[in-house]
Amino acid sequence: MLSTSLDLLAAGPLCAQLRERLSANPSVELIGSAVERVSTACLQIIVSASATARQRGGSVMLTSPSPALSQALLDLGLTLDQLA
């Protein structure tokens, strides 16, 4: 479950958490329903984690994106399919 605020301060902890999870399992599900604020840095981390997961034969699945998260993805020209 992603936190409500994925601002710049959340980028470091998010990166560390995704690294840890991907080292244990190449497939990760991120539930985005609670996200109220999101920074480009956090979206970059999620995209990078998705690429890493694919290289390892897995995936990062972003499910139930909140309106704020959906809008942030749209603003950057990203789709959920690009993260899978």
C-alpha positions in Angstrom: 0.0 0.0 0.0 1.5 3.3 -1.1 1.4 6.1 1.5 -0.9 9.1 1.1 2.0 11.5 0.4 4.6 10.5 -2.2 6.3 13.8 -2.1 10.0 14.5 -2.4 10.7 13.5 1.2 9.1 10.1 0.5 11.3 9.3 -2.5 14.3 7.9 -0.5 12.2 5.6 1.7 10.1 4.5 -1.3 13.3 3.6 -3.2 14.7 1.6 -0.3 11.4 -0.2 0.3 11.1 -1.2 -3.4 14.7 -2.3 -3.6 14.2 -4.5 -0.6 11.0 -6.0 -1.9 12.4 -6.6 -5.4 15.4 -8.3 -4.0 13.1 -10.8 -2.2 10.5 -11.2 -5.0 10.7 -10.0 -8.6 7.0 -9.2 -8.7 5.5 -6.5 -6.5 2.0 -5.1 -6.2 1.6 -1.4 -5.3 -1.9 -0.3 -4.2 -2.3 3.4 -4.9 -5.8 4.1 -3.6 -4.6 6.2 -0.7 -2.2 8.5 -2.6 -3.2 12.2 -2.3 0.1 13.8 -3.4 2.8 12.5 -5.7 6.1 13.9 -6.9 7.8 13.2 -10.2 10.7 11.7 -8.2 8.5 9.1 -6.7 7.0 8.2 -10.1 10.5 7.9 -11.5 11.3 5.5 -8.7 8.2 3.4 -9.5 9.1 3.4 -13.2 12.7 2.4 -12.5 11.5 -0.4 -10.1 9.2 -1.6 -12.9 12.1 -1.8 -15.4 14.3 -3.6 -12.8 11.5 -6.1 -12.1 11.1 -6.8 -15.8 14.8 -7.5 -16.2 14.5 -10.0 -13.4 11.4 -11.7 -15.0 8.9 -10.0 -12.7 6.7 -7.0 -12.7 5.5 -4.0 -10.7 1.7 -3.9 -10.7 0.2 -0.6 -9.7 -3.4 -1.2 -8.8 -6.3 1.0 -7.7 -4.6 4.3 -8.4 -6.2 7.3 -6.7 -7.4 10.3 -8.8 -4.2 12.2 -7.7 -2.0 9.3 -8.8 -3.8 8.8 -12.0 -3.6 12.5 -12.8 0.2 12.5 -12.1 0.7 9.6 -14.4 -1.3 11.3 -17.1 0.6 14.6 -16.6 3.9 12.7 -17.3 2.5 10.8 -20.2 2.6 7.4 -18.4 0.1 4.6 -18.4 -0.4 1.7 -16.0 0.5 -0.6 -18.8 3.9 0.9 -19.1 4.6 0.0 -15.4 3.5 -3.6 -15.7 
